[in-house]
């Protein structure tokens, strides 16, 4: 019984860390908008699509993630989500234009859901 409790505890910490990273990513962009806009040579007022694309993608694909977890297993989908979210983060870092950044945020949103 003790081994199962330790396993459940680890699983809860992993899920909590995933939720923390998603929440952090949702909010941290707000503080970085002025410097990102400067680097991309666009007005900070045009950067709202960066935030909206992520949040909207998470909201739209969240029901799909539950279905996928039921069909392919929670562990497989959670691991795939972490990989996809990390890939989206890398694409965000490599973005050279606002459109590329928005598309990278959509990839992050799919992984975040």
Secondary structure, 3 states (H helix, E strand, C coil): CHHHHHHHHHHHHHHHHHHHHHHHHHHHHHHHHHHHHHHHCCCHHHHHHHHHHHHHHHHHHHHHHHHHHHHHCHHHHHHHHHHHHHHHHHHHHHCCCHHHHHHHHHHHHHHHC
